Every structure is written in structure tokens, then in C-alpha cells.
Amino acid sequence: MKRVLYWLRNLFFPPADASRWMKLMPILVTAVIFLTLIVSGAYAWEYTNSPEFCGMACHSMPPEYTAYQQSPHAQIKCVECHIGREFIGNQFTRKLGDARHVIATVTKNYEYPITAHTMRPAEEICERCHSADKFSDSTLKTIVHYGTDDANTPTETNLLLHTGGGTFDQGLGEGIHWHTQNPVFYYATDDAEQVIPYVKAINENDGSINEYIDITSNFDPYSVAESDLKQMDCISCHNRISHSIPKPEDAIDQAMFRQLIPTEIPEIRAKSIELLRASYDSNEQAMNAFSGLTGYYQENYPDFYEEQAEMVFRASDVLKNIYNQSIFPDQKVDWDTHSDNLGHQNDPGCFRCHDGKHMNLAGQPIRAQCSLCHALPVITGPEVSIVHIDINNEVRPDTHKSPNWIVLHDIVYEDEGGDEACNGCHDTSSIGNDNTTFCSNSACHGSGYEIADFEMFEGTSIAKSLLTQLPHFPSNIEPVAEWEETPSLDTIHRIQEGLDCEDCHDVLPPAGPPNNQMCINCHGETPQGIFNMTANYEPNPHDSHEGEVSCAFCHINFGPEVEPCALCHDNVELTPNNDVSGN
């Protein structure tokens, strides 16, 4: 030991009579050690930043790592999202903060399933690759599903997604990505953010602020501080984009669409879902069950199995892969563990806020119009080669443009005379069944949503209050007192005059106001007659407006009152002109 210390002392502190090389040795050795540390540190830094380290060195992460490898972000390192693309100094300090996860792993101080409680803001991660200011055209998405019949009959759901986005300076900022172009804040009462009783939206285009409260939640908005609110960003919807585990039905449909599972195998979809949905005590038992698929076809489809046994073996192997990529009993993770906020098929998603029951103080709900985010889904079978998708959302009656029409239309239909209320424009003979008419669309009426309760208002005072917000009160429902107090065209024409829609609208459905001549036929009979009706006012509103604007523009919601002038004019005051006689 003394010899070693003596050697080291002479190496780093050579005597005065030592050779030149011996005197340079301490510098050279120190440089080599320093360089080795730098290179080793760089390799260690890169390794600890690698997906392999995150997903395999830590035994608690198999579900996340497996799903990540199948995701659109499989070529992006975990740290690019969980730490962020930042200056290396910031990355280093954040990594030191995440050392608590290493300690938790070593001490086994964690609980399953693993949940990320904090994420970097979207502008630090998502927007380094995806610009929030980019406008995206509407995208046609075709989703293929297969039936559970013997033939595995395919159907296509053709969906035109209004992605939108872009900046207001460009005249954009619409569609799904409106949420990222405007400050939208929300308060969730659970860690998974599935229950959101409060939303505040700021429209940067006009500066308006709206606060919405779930009226069924008894939530007190004054009980929440501004610091407790979370701003909506990409991850509010795309929360499982890199770690999604599809439901068995979706996984099977995808495998069949790619012919990983041959669609020629009789009732393979039904049998596959049955096997995947079954409960197993161990992975070995599950693998044996999937291997047993061959026996099922040997017994029930012997002729097919004799000719196409290889197809069945291939399907069995694919089912094993799907199961192993979906079920992790040790980590308590499967396709139902984490909610996916993208869409609204299997989890609340959009319906967390767009459910018809989040209302502001004026009684206006967060819009629950399906066409905000996508066109009406078009369902087609294998015999259809041409798909017609309605992309013009404006060709609708004004009632259908109500922010809560998706809730109200069921109330309008179900009340007495409901068939007559809809049959004027729609065929209601096969609601939600055969996809041959608007109302028979199985993606809407046939879906049986349990997530959003659109029938919760039926028969309540809230429903009547919402109905009064419609531009046209439903003809099959007895008008409520509040509606009679509204001096609108509906009040005057329907209640006071007993007129129906077709008395004024020559085209049904009424996708807009009738032409002015229809109004003149009853009011004034001629343009001069219209002028004479208001000739005793100065200025005469019909003098300059008749023929220039639609009568309904001024009168639809205000009746024959002064208020509509303020829509276009400041400080307008109509005064009687007693020198002119008017009718």
C-alpha cells in the first residue's frame, strides 16, 4: 500500500530532478481521466435518455414501453416529452428532480397502475414538432369494422374531421383545434380529469369570457382559485397518444383490416373477441386458450380447417400478440385502465364538457353540436362504392343550429306529435338501424351512448327553458309562458296568428328566412305599403332597408321593436313624425 501511495505521489508530484516527461505526466493523466469522465458521462446521459432505459431498465414500465413501440411517436425518445426539448442545463436539473422515481423503484415505494401526475406544458413538447398556428384542412377518416356474423361482414364509417386550427390573423381559429387557439381553462375533480364541473373560455377574437358550470354537479365556482384551473392544451385530448391500448374490438378490426387475421375465417371476429375478453388466471392459461382456436375450427368448420389450417394458426398467433400487448396483470394494466380523451366512443372524452349540461349564467350551454368537430358519419356496407358526405352545415333549419340541439331534438321528437315534427324533412321509419336515411344512421341513433345522458332534461323545467332559446319554437310542444313574453316572429305568427312553417316557407326544411315578398303579401301588400306602415317615424326604417336586407334580419328575435337597430347603428332613436300619416 505504501508503495502505491509513493508511486502516485511521484506521479502527480514528481521530484525536481525528474525528466520532462515525468513532469508532464500529471497533466496528461489528468487530461485522460477528465476526457474519460466526459465521454463516459455523455454515454451515460444518452443511455439514460434512451427509450430502452426508460422501458426496460425499470421493471414497472412494460405496459407503457410496449404501447409506446406501437404508437405514432415510436421514433421519439421518452425524455423529449417527459422532460422536454430544452437547454441541457434545464434537462439536467429536471432529470435530477426525476431521481425520485429511481428511488421509488429501488425502495418499491409506488403503486400500480403507474400514472403520470404531471406533464410538461404542450408548448414545450408537442409544439416543438406540431405548430399550434398551423391550419389543417378537414380530413376524411375511414374506419372499418367487421360484424360478428359468420361472414365477418365489413362496414365503413366515413368521418370528415374538422381539425381546423390556425390563427385569427389568418381568418382561421375554427374546428377542433379552436381549443388550442383560445385560452380555455377547466377544473377537474379527479386525477384522471374525467369529471369537469367548471370551464372558462376566453375568446381572443373578441375578448369575451364565458364561464360554464355543470348544472347537475352543485359545484361552487367561487370555491376554486385561479391557480387551481388548468389550461387546455394538446394533452387534454391526446392524453394517450403514445401509450394507447386499443379495446379488443378495435384491435381485432385493425388486425383484420391489415389481413393479419384473415377475414375469410368464419366468425373469426366474434370468436377472437370472446377469447380476448375472457378472464385468465395466468398468461400460460391465456396462451393455451388462443392455441385452442384450432380445435374450435377443427370441430365446427372441418372442411374449412382442412383447406385453410394455416390461416387459423396465423390468427391464433396474432391473438397471442394482441393479448401480450394489452394485458399486464403484474402492473394492473389493460385496455380499461386509463381513459383515452380522444373522441367519445369508449370514454367521456369530448362529452366531459360538450354534454349539454355545462351552462353559463345566460343559460347557454357549451355547444353540443356534432358538426362542430366532424360531419355526420356515413355508414356504408361492402356493396356501396360511392360515399356522399354532407359538408354544408349551413343548409339546416335555424333550430338545428342551436348550441343544444343534440339534447333538444330528442325532446322535440319524443313529445306528442314527434313523428310529425321530424317527418316533414326526415324519414323516421328506421331510426338507428339500416343507415339508409339521416335518422337511421347507426353511428348516432344506433350507438346507445351511455357516457352522455342526453335524456336527462326531458320533462324538466330546464328543458322548457332551453326550448325558449330556439329560433323557432317546436310546433308539437305547447308554448311555455316565457316564450309568449318574447316578441319574436314565432310568437306573432304561430301563437297569435295560428300560422305554421309552410305558410311562410315555400321550401322545407326552412334553411333560412323566407323571401321578403312572402312578408309583403301580408304586411303592406306592396313595397309602398311597407313604407307607409312606418311613415310616421323619423327616420323611416323601411325607407332605406326595404329590399336591402331580409325582413327577418330585424324582426326574427325582436318583433316590431327598436332594439334591432342597435345591431348595426349607434345612438338610433325613432321619433314619431306627426306630420305624416301612417298605417
Residue pairs with C-beta under 8 A, 6 or more apart in sequence:
10 18
10 22
11 25
11 26
11 29
12 26
12 29
13 26
14 22
14 23
14 25
14 26
47 53
48 95
49 77
49 78
49 79
50 77
51 65
51 68
51 77
51 78
54 61
54 65
54 78
54 79
55 61
55 62
55 64
55 65
55 66
55 68
55 78
56 65
58 101
58 105
59 105
60 105
60 110
60 112
60 114
60 331
61 114
62 328
62 330
62 331
63 113
63 114
63 243
63 245
63 328
63 331
63 333
64 114
64 243
66 324
66 325
66 328
67 242
67 243
67 244
67 245
67 325
68 74
68 78
68 242
68 243
70 325
71 241
71 242
71 243
71 244
72 241
72 242
73 81
73 241
73 242
76 129
76 242
79 91
79 95
80 125
80 128
81 119
81 120
81 125
81 126
81 242
82 98
82 116
82 119
82 120
83 91
83 94
83 95
83 98
83 120
84 90
84 91
84 94
84 120
84 124
84 125
84 128
85 124
85 125
85 128
86 94
86 124
103 109
104 110
112 330
112 331
112 332
112 333
113 331
113 332
113 333
113 337
113 338
114 331
114 333
115 191
115 192
115 338
117 191
119 125
119 235
121 233
122 132
122 180
122 233
122 234
122 235
123 132
123 233
126 233
126 234
126 235
126 238
127 234
130 234
132 165
132 177
132 180
132 181
132 234
133 165
133 166
133 167
133 181
134 165
134 166
135 164
135 165
135 166
135 170
135 172
136 163
136 164
136 165
136 175
136 177
137 163
138 160
138 161
138 162
138 163
138 175
138 375
138 391
139 160
139 161
139 163
140 158
140 159
140 160
140 161
140 389
141 158
141 159
141 160
141 161
142 156
142 157
142 158
142 159
143 156
143 157
143 159
143 253
144 154
144 155
144 156
144 157
144 253
144 257
145 154
145 155
145 156
145 157
145 249
145 253
146 152
146 153
146 154
146 155
146 252
146 253
146 256
146 263
146 269
147 153
147 154
147 155
147 269
148 267
148 269
148 270
148 273
149 267
149 270
150 266
150 267
151 266
152 256
152 263
152 265
152 266
152 267
152 268
152 269
153 381
153 382
154 263
154 381
154 382
155 379
155 380
155 381
155 382
156 379
156 380
156 381
156 384
156 387
157 377
157 378
157 379
157 443
158 377
158 378
158 379
158 380
158 387
158 389
159 374
159 375
159 377
159 378
160 374
160 375
160 389
160 391
161 176
161 373
161 374
162 174
162 175
162 176
162 371
162 372
162 373
162 374
162 375
163 175
163 176
163 177
164 172
164 173
164 174
164 175
164 176
164 177
164 178
165 172
165 173
165 174
165 175
165 176
165 177
165 178
165 180
165 181
166 172
166 173
166 174
166 177
166 181
167 173
167 181
168 181
168 204
168 205
172 181
173 181
173 182
173 205
175 372
175 373
176 373
179 232
179 236
179 237
180 232
180 233
180 234
181 204
182 201
182 202
182 203
182 204
182 205
183 201
183 202
183 204
183 231
184 199
184 200
184 201
184 202
184 231
184 232
185 199
185 200
185 201
185 202
185 229
185 230
185 231
185 232
186 196
186 198
186 199
186 200
186 229
186 230
186 232
186 236
186 353
187 196
187 197
187 198
187 199
187 224
187 228
187 229
187 230
188 194
188 195
188 196
188 230
189 195
189 196
189 197
192 338
192 339
193 230
193 236
193 239
193 341
193 352
194 339
194 347
194 348
194 352
195 352
196 214
196 352
196 353
197 213
197 214
197 217
197 219
198 211
198 212
198 213
198 214
198 219
198 221
198 224
198 229
199 211
199 212
199 353
199 358
199 366
200 209
200 210
200 211
200 212
200 229
201 209
201 210
201 212
202 208
202 209
203 209
203 210
210 360
210 364
211 221
211 360
211 361
212 353
212 358
212 359
212 360
212 365
212 366
213 219
213 221
213 358
213 359
213 360
214 355
214 357
214 358
215 357
215 358
215 359
215 462
216 357
216 456
230 236
236 341
237 341
237 342
237 349
237 350
238 341
238 342
239 338
239 339
239 340
239 341
239 342
240 338
240 339
240 340
240 341
240 342
241 342
243 338
244 340
245 325
245 326
245 333
245 334
245 335
245 337
245 338
246 254
246 326
246 335
247 335
247 346
248 272
248 273
248 276
248 277
248 322
248 326
248 335
249 273
251 276
251 322
251 326
251 335
252 261
252 269
252 272
252 273
252 276
252 322
253 269
255 261
255 318
255 322
256 262
256 263
256 268
256 269
260 314
260 318
261 268
261 272
261 314
261 315
261 318
261 319
262 268
262 308
262 311
262 314
262 315
264 308
264 311
265 297
265 304
265 308
265 311
265 312
265 315
266 297
266 301
266 304
268 315
271 293
271 296
272 315
272 319
275 289
275 290
275 293
275 319
276 319
276 322
276 323
276 326
278 289
280 286
280 289
283 324
283 327
283 329
286 320
286 323
286 327
287 320
287 323
290 316
290 319
290 320
290 323
291 316
293 312
293 315
293 316
293 319
294 305
294 309
294 312
294 313
294 316
297 304
297 305
297 312
298 305
305 312
326 334
326 335
327 333
327 334
328 334
339 347
339 348
339 349
340 346
340 347
340 349
341 347
341 348
341 349
341 352
342 349
343 349
343 350
344 350
344 351
344 449
344 451
344 452
347 451
348 451
348 452
349 451
350 373
351 449
351 451
351 452
353 366
354 366
354 367
354 368
354 372
355 366
355 368
355 452
355 453
356 365
356 368
356 404
356 406
356 407
356 452
356 454
356 456
356 457
357 365
357 456
357 457
358 365
358 366
359 365
359 366
363 465
363 466
363 469
364 403
364 469
365 403
365 404
365 407
365 466
366 403
367 403
367 404
368 403
368 404
368 405
368 406
368 407
369 401
369 403
369 405
369 406
370 376
370 406
370 444
371 393
375 389
375 390
375 391
375 393
376 389
376 390
376 438
376 441
376 444
377 441
377 443
377 444
378 387
378 388
378 389
378 441
379 435
379 441
379 442
379 443
380 387
380 435
381 435
394 511
395 511
396 509
396 511
397 425
397 472
397 509
397 510
397 511
398 470
398 471
398 472
398 510
398 512
399 405
399 408
399 470
399 471
399 472
399 474
400 409
401 471
402 408
402 469
402 470
402 471
404 466
404 469
406 454
407 454
407 457
407 466
408 463
408 466
408 467
408 470
410 454
410 455
410 458
411 457
411 458
411 463
411 467
411 477
412 418
412 421
412 422
412 467
412 474
412 476
412 477
413 419
413 421
413 422
413 428
414 458
415 421
415 474
415 476
415 477
416 476
417 475
417 476
418 476
419 428
420 476
421 474
421 475
421 476
422 428
422 439
424 501
424 508
424 509
425 508
425 509
426 437
426 438
426 439
427 437
427 438
427 439
427 440
428 439
429 437
429 440
430 436
430 437
430 439
430 440
431 439
431 440
431 445
432 439
432 440
432 441
432 442
432 444
432 445
432 446
432 447
433 440
433 442
433 446
434 440
434 442
435 441
435 442
439 445
440 446
457 463
457 466
464 480
464 482
465 482
467 473
467 474
467 477
467 480
467 483
468 480
468 482
468 483
468 486
471 490
471 556
471 557
472 490
472 501
472 510
473 479
473 483
473 490
473 494
475 494
475 500
475 501
479 494
479 495
483 490
483 491
484 491
484 495
486 557
487 558
487 559
487 560
487 561
488 556
488 557
488 558
488 559
489 552
489 555
489 556
489 559
491 559
492 559
493 499
493 503
493 504
494 500
501 508
501 510
502 508
504 514
504 518
504 519
505 514
506 514
506 518
513 550
513 551
513 552
513 553
513 556
514 552
515 550
516 546
516 547
516 550
516 551
519 551
519 552
520 526
520 527
520 529
520 530
523 529
523 530
523 533
524 530
524 531
524 532
524 533
527 546
527 547
529 583
530 542
530 546
531 540
531 542
531 543
531 546
532 582
532 583
533 542
533 582
533 583
534 540
534 541
534 542
534 543
534 582
535 577
535 580
535 581
535 582
535 583
536 576
536 577
536 578
536 580
536 581
536 582
537 574
537 575
537 576
537 577
537 582
538 574
538 575
538 576
538 577
539 574
541 554
541 565
541 574
545 554
553 564
554 564
554 565
554 567
555 564
557 564
558 564
562 572
562 573
562 574
565 572
565 574
566 572
